[in-house]
Amino acid sequence: MFTLSILLVVCFGLWLTAAVIGAVFKVTFALIGGIFSIIGAAFGLLFGGLALLLIAPIVLFSLLPVLLPLALVIGVVWLIARASRHHAPTAHTQAH
C-alpha cells in the first residue's frame, strides 16, 4: 500500500509538473500572439487608412454623375423653402 501511494504521488507530481510547463507555454504563446495581433491591427489601420485616402477621391469622382442631380434637387428645394419664409421686420436702433 505504501508503494502504491509513493507511485501515486510520483505520477501526480509528474502530471502537475507537465501541467505547469504546459500552462507556462500557453501563457507565453498567448502573450506573443497578442503582441503580434496588436502590431498587425496597427499596420492594418495604417495601410487601410492610406488606401482610404487614395481611393476615396476616385470613388467620389465616380459617384459625381449620380450625386450631382441629387444635389441640384436638394438645392432647388432649399431655395424654394427659403424664399417662401416670411421674415419678421427688424427694428434698427442706433446706439449713440
Secondary structure, 3 states (H helix, E strand, C coil): CHHHHHHHHHHHHHHHHHHHHHHHHHHHHHHHHHHHHHHHHHHHHHHHHHHHHHHHHHHHHHHHHHHHHHHHHHHHHHHHHHHHCCCCCCCCCCCC
